[in-house]
Amino acid sequence: MASEYGLKRHFNGDAARLIGGKIRAVHPGFDVEDYAAEVEKRIPGLELKDRVMVLAEGLRTRLPADYTAAVPILLAILEDELAEGEGMFNSSWFLMPVARFVEEYGLDHPELSLDAIEEITKRHTGEYAIRPYLEQHYELTMERVARWAVSPSHNVRRLATEGVRSRLPWHRTLTVFVKDPHPVLEILEPLRSDSSEYVRKSVANNLNDISKDHPQVALDTALRWLEESPTPETRWIVKHGLRTLVKKGDQQALALLGATGGEHVLVPRLRISPDAVTVGDTLVIDFDIENTDDRRHSLAIDYVVHHVRKNGRSIPKVFKLTTLELGPGEKRTLEKSHPIREIQTRTYYPGEHAVDIQVNGLVRATGRFGLRT
C-alpha cells in the first residue's frame, strides 16, 4: 500500500481541478476553479485524511443539498472497473474524496450509500467508507457484505473482507470484531481459496488481524481451511495470515506451515560486524546453521533486532530472513545485510542492541552491536 505521506501530496488544488472537471462534464455549472482555490487555501499543514476531508467538504457545498441527488452525480464520473493488478492508488487515487463523501454524509440513506460504495470500490476502494455503516447500521451492512463476498467482481469480494478487518490501517479499530471475530470468519469462508490474488491478500491480512486478539481462533480456522481446502491458494492465505504468530515463534503456527525441528538446529558461529555503528551504516549478520538431527527439517529463519528505546529498555523487531530445508547433519552459512536507517515508525537511540537468530521460532544464538550518535 502506498504510504500516507506519499499520498497526501497528491490531494491539493490540482486534485480538486481533476475531480471538479469530471463533475462539470456531467453537472454543468460546477465551479472548478472556486473549488480548487478553496482546497489550496485550506490544505497547508494538513495530513492525508484531513486533506481528503477538505476535498469532500468542498464537494458537499457545491453539489445539490439533497444527498440522494448528489450521489448520482458522483457515480456518473466513475470510469471502467479496475482489472486484477491495477492498483487503486495509481489510476483512481482521486476517488478517495468521493468515497469520503459517502462515508461522511450518507448515513441517513444506508441503502443508497452501500450501493454507491459497491460501485466506488470497483474503481477505487470502499474499505474506509463502510466502517461507519457497520457501526450504525450493523445488520443491514453485514447482510450486504455477505452478498459482496460472493460477487463476481474481485474488487467487491475484496471489499467484503477488507471492510470488516478489525484493525484496518489508517482507520479506527472495530471493537465489535475485536471482541468476537466469528462474524468476520463467516464472511471469509467463501474467500478462503479465492482465485484473485487481490482478494487473497486481504483474507490473509484479515486472518492476521484476528490472530492478534484471538490466536487460537485463527489457528483453528487455518487448520480447518487447510484440511477442507487443500489448494495452493488456501495455503498461501494461511502462510501469510499466520505471519504474526510465526514471528512470535508460535509452535502450532509453525507446525501448520510445515516448519518443525528447530530444537535440533544449532548456530555454532554468529558474527555481527561492525561491532559499533551510527545511523546510516549497514550491519552484516553472518552465521553458520547446522541440523544435528538424523531427519530433514523445513526451517523458517528470522533475525530479531532488540531496538533500544529512549528509556533504555529494548523492543524486539522480527525480520524475515529465509526459509530452507536442511538435511541430516547438513550445515550452511548465511549472511544478511541490515541497514540502520531512520524510518517514520522507528527512531534509533544509542546503546547496546542485541540480535537473535531465530529458527522456527526458537532463539538459537545472540550477538550484539553498539549504536552511537
Beta strands, then each sheet from edge to edge (+ up, - down):
strand 1: 265-273
strand 2: 276-278
strand 3: 282-291
strand 4: 297-308
strand 5: 314-326
strand 6: 331-339
strand 7: 351-359
strand 8: 362-372
sheet 1: 1+ 3- 6+
sheet 2: 2+ 8+ 7- 4+ 5-
end
